[in-house]
Amino acid sequence: MTDIAGSAPARSIFDHLSIGVTDLDRAVVFYDAALAPLGLVRLWRAARAAGYGPPGFSGEAPFALVVPAPPVECVVPPPALHLAFAAPDRAGVDAFHSAALGAGGTDAGPPGVRLHYDPGYYAAFVIDPDGYRVEAVVHERPANVTQDVAPPQR
């Protein structure tokens, strides 16, 4: 995998991420719907948690929902915190937004190009039922930008 400029190998910097939720049933309904258009599925569910990732993934789920054990309370996430999930294409971003709204999310930015980030940044934003700002994004190479990258060596 390479970055949008095609200049350097890219890798994930996180092994997994878990977020606290107040109502697991409600959160599962939301994330089952919102993540499906992005090619992610619920991998498992337990009494106080659920894990998501690509179909057939084994090991620690890349994304998990956790209901903290009492007496720990979930607090509203700070406004600057958001979760950005990679989408396969614009249709995936559009479907994420629609599915998330249909599953209890609140619109925080409809699908569209975000020129203030980058001409190839197509994204949508929602607020999940626990207050997390969730994004789906695809990084596209704009048609008017040329890419000067050597083909991979084999």
N, C-alpha and C positions, 0 to 999 in steps of 0.2 A: 504494500500500500504506500502511496506517496501523498504529500500534501497537495493543496490546490494548485500550487505553482509547479508541481511535479519535480521538485528539486531535492527532496530529502525523504528518506524512509520515515513513515509515521508509525507510531505504536500508541496503544492506550496507556495512559499514565495511572489508571486506576485498575485494581483487580476486581473490586466490587464496591457497591455503594448501597447502604441501607438508610431508609428514612423512617422516622416515627410517625405513626398514624393513630388517630383516636378510635376509628371504627373500621376494623379489617374488612368486614363484609362490604361496606360502602366503598372502601379504597380498592378492593379487588374488582368490583363492578366497573369502576372508573378505569383502572389500569388495564384490565382485560380488553376493554373497548379501545382505549386510546393507543395502546402499544401494538395492537394487531396490525394496523396498516403499515407499521414500521418493521414488520416481520419478527416481532417479539411475542413470546407466548408465556403463560404462567407455567413454570416448570414443576412447582410443588406448592403445597399449602399445608400449614400446620395450624394448631389452635391460635397462635399469636403471631404468625408470620406467613408471608408468601414470597416466592422468588420468581424472577422473570429473566428471560434470555432468549437466544435463538433456539428454534426447535431442535431437539436432540442434544442440547448442550449438557455436558456433565461437569461436575465439580461445583465450586461455589457459584451460586447464581450471581450474574453481574449486577443485578438490581433487585433489592428486596424491600418489602414493606414489613414493619415490625411494630406491634403494639407493645410499648414498654411495660414491664412488670410494675405493679403498684409498689411503692407510692410515687413513682416517677410520672410526671405529667408531660404530655406533648405540649409544646408551646408553638405559637404561630411563627413560621420561619421569617427571618428578616427579609425585607423587600428586595435586597440586592441578590439574595440567593435564588438561583433557578437551575433547573435540570434540563439540559439540552440533549435530546435524543437524535441520533442520525437517521435521516429518512433516505429511502432509496432514490426518490425523485420527487418532483413537484406534486404529482398525484398522491404520493404517500403523505406529504405535508398537508395537503387539502383534506385527505381522508382522516388523518389524525385529528385535525381541528374539528371536523364535523362529528366524529365519533366521541371525542372528549366532551364536546358541548352536550351531546345526546346522553352522556353518562353522568351528568351532574357537574361538569366543569363550567367555569365562567370565562367568557371571552376576554383576553388580555392583549389581543392583536391578531387580526385576521391574516390568512395566508397572503404572502406577497414578498416582493423583493425589498430588502432592507439596504438601500443605497448608502445609508450612513455607516453601515458595517463594511459592505463590499458589494460591487455590482452583481456578483454571483451568489449572494446570500439570500436564499429563499426560505422563509420561515413562518411559523405561526406560533402564537403563545396562548396558553390558557392557565387558569388558576384551578388547581385540583380541589376536592372537597375539604382538604385539611389546610388549604392556604398556600401550598407550594406553587410557585410559578414554573410551569412546564412548557418546554419548547420542542418542536420538531423542526429540523433544519436540513437542507441539502445545500452543499457548496457546489456551484456550477461554474464552469469556465465560460465567461461571457463570450459570445460569438465574435465580438470586435476586438478581443485580446488575443494576440498570437502567443503561442507557447513554443519556446525554443528548447526542447528537451531531447537528448539522445535516446534512441530506443534501448531497452534493457539488453544487457550482454547475456548471452546464453552459452 
